[in-house]
Amino acid sequence: MPSMKKYAVLDIGTNSIKFIMFSVVNAKVITIMETSNISRLGEDLHKNRLITADAMTRNIEVLRSFMKIAREADVAEITALGTMCLRIAGNSHLFCHKVKKELGLDIKVISGKEEARLSHLAVIANLGKDHKNRVVFDSGGGSTEFLYCGKIADSISLDIGAVQLTQKFLLSDPARIEELLEMQMSIRKTLNDKLAFNNVEHLVGVGGAATTIAAVMHGMQKYDPALIHGSIIFIEEVNRQIDLYSQCSIQNRKNINGLRPERADIILAGTVIVKEVMLFFKINNFTVSDYGLRHGLIYDRYINNVKE
């Protein structure tokens, strides 16, 4: 019996690179390995909209390590997607060229609408299509995407992400109340100016902010995607975590169960984004999806095309 073909997807974001290796059997995804590295491609991006030399070097090495894993596993195809950081950085073409030259990897930089579409596809594939008036929001390091009821025309990507907001506003450790309020007002203004969805009844949160809030709520010693996926988070819990993060130093946050130490510096901004989204839509809870962009690509590209 021939061995199953293996495939890999790399999601290259502002804050992290996510890697999944998988096979497809009878139209079902069999995950072989899934991991991520918080490599901060968008470090200091807010200053001049350029990827720094250090960030380029660091992220190429992370990609190199993931490529090694994939090639040693003899994957049939590796797909790499770039998101917000590579959309807006003035020198993203240089990074992509270096990756191609050094690793032989082509990076496809996708639009905000395509990012929202793929995230929503992952949600409906795993949480179903029950809610007609549903908004999926995917909050990451560099941006937050919104998609209403699966309509690509009703999707938008906003320049609010945990990394760039932290580096722009939260300059003290612990953050000062004035910094926190200024950041909140900035997020609120962006949402009020840019969003125009009506009659929203249900929110689904995708991405690092949403899944980390769930992991901290559950007090996880070790991340368990099965427990995270489908968790319902109420605004009281979001407020509790904002208070927790704002009252302690970044170093002390690293001791909080469920919070990856590498996220300790940006989790306050990420949680505030989630709160402001909930307030904007006047909905006091959201459902967490552990499935995101990379899973959406798998369903979109492979489920109907892979034949064993």
Secondary structure, 3 states (H helix, E strand, C coil): CCCCCCEEEEEECCCCEEEEEEEEECCEEEEEEEEEECCCCCCCHHHHCCCCHHHHHHHHHHHHHHHHHHHHCCCCEEEEEECHHHHHCCCHHHHHHHHHHHHCCCEEECCHHHHHHHHHHHHHHHHCCCCCCEEEEEECCCCEEEEECCCHHHEEEECCCHHHHHHHHCCCCCCCHHHHHHHHHHHHHHHHHHCCCCCCCEEEEECHHHHHHHHHHCCCCCCCHHHHCCCEEEHHHHHHHHHHHHCCCHHHHCCCCCCCHHHCCCHHHHHHHHHHHHHHHCCCEEEEECCCHHHHHHHHHCCCCCCC
